[in-house]
Amino acid sequence: MNIVMKMKQDWNRRAKHHARFWIATEDYQNETVFAESGEVTAKTILSTLGLHHRNTWTALDIGCGIGRVLKPLAPYFYKLIGVDVSAEMINKSKSWLQDVHNVTTVESSGVDLSLFPPRYFDVVYSYVTFQHMPRPVFDLYLEEINRVLKPQGFLVFQIPIGRHLDAPLEDTIAIRFYEYRDLIEKLSRTGFRLSNPQHQAPTSLHATKQDVAQHEFLLAQKVNTIRPDINVGWVQTECRDQTSWIDTHMYLAFAEDCLLRGKQEEAMRTYESLLEHNPSSLEAWLQLATVLIDNGKIDQAISKLTDLTHAYPHYPEGHQTLQNLIRQRQRTTGTSSLNA
């Protein structure tokens, strides 16, 4: 499995679970809140472009998801195209954007923009997408954006700036932080000049991971056409099918939020979904059993805990929870033995 396949696998799984949550983790609860968050982002993009913006432009959204930002931006551009590595996201976007006629969404490789010819777009933008990309993928995207932008075209993007923070190539959800000077050099090397450097320079000198303004947009302009680096053999590098701890944490957080809102069935489905791709999450096993017990599904809880103890025979808490539940079941049914 290479990085393209890994990104597609992971983001298709997330989109199937709950697309809105994985796109906007703080604004997913219903379609109204989700749509309003898209409007806020769209206004920020337009504000970042400022007087440069033209309604006659053709724009590209990288990592468009189901079209959260495309929809509110549609009245402000002649044509918009959104790309996403996830076929599931693109499928869901057709419904979300069904009444918007100047927007198209397409599945991409997730590492390049080979779907488009050179000098096609007036502006390219991306929000909370580049931060999840492995660094070589982001580097290649900057080269590809230079290729598909018209001369003097603009790139509007968000990326965390602060102390260098990286993650393994196969981690498709971890957030990568970029040093300010490194980002400036990277942009210059790929034919861009940052248009608002005075605003970001102080941040790079003093920011920590905790106080970085992660959602702030940067504006860069294409000032040179570059010769792309043809050394992209890393794209075919074998990736481990490894689950990020952040991925697991977000599933658990979503399930906990469901429980707080009284959506126990959705919480159980989320635990099941998590265990399908990460059976090593002991917390998910125990939380699922707890919710099953709370809903009176004792037999299912015993079955799940039995699976857990078989998979992890040296996990004492799993064995103890199972034995306690069996004893509780025996007292309830008045039996002296139970075939779990």
Number of C-alpha atoms within 10 A of each C-alpha: 14 16 25 19 16 20 22 21 17 20 22 18 18 22 22 13 17 14 21 22 19 21 22 17 14 12 18 18 14 10 13 11 14 20 19 15 18 21 18 12 19 20 14 15 24 16 13 19 20 10 8 10 17 15 11 11 15 19 25 26 22 24 24 28 31 27 29 24 25 29 23 19 21 19 13 16 16 14 19 24 19 26 25 24 25 26 19 20 28 26 16 16 23 17 11 17 19 10 10 14 11 16 22 18 23 18 20 21 17 21 20 16 19 12 11 12 11 14 15 16 24 20 26 23 22 21 20 19 20 21 24 19 24 22 18 13 20 18 18 20 20 19 23 20 27 31 25 22 25 17 17 16 22 28 27 20 23 20 23 23 28 23 18 14 14 16 17 13 20 24 25 24 22 20 20 20 22 20 17 21 13 12 15 17 13 16 20 16 15 25 21 27 21 20 15 13 14 9 9 15 14 11 17 16 14 11 15 13 14 8 10 17 16 16 14 16 23 20 19 25 20 24 17 15 17 15 11 13 10 7 8 11 7 12 15 12 14 14 17 14 15 13 16 16 13 14 19 20 14 16 23 20 15 20 25 18 16 18 16 11 10 11 13 20 14 16 25 21 14 23 26 16 18 25 19 10 15 18 15 16 16 16 15 24 21 20 17 25 26 17 19 20 16 12 12 11 13 19 16 15 24 22 13 19 24 19 14 20 18 13 12 14 12 10 13 11 12 21 18 13 17 23 16 11 19 20 15 13 18 14 11 9 11 9 10 9 11 10 5 13
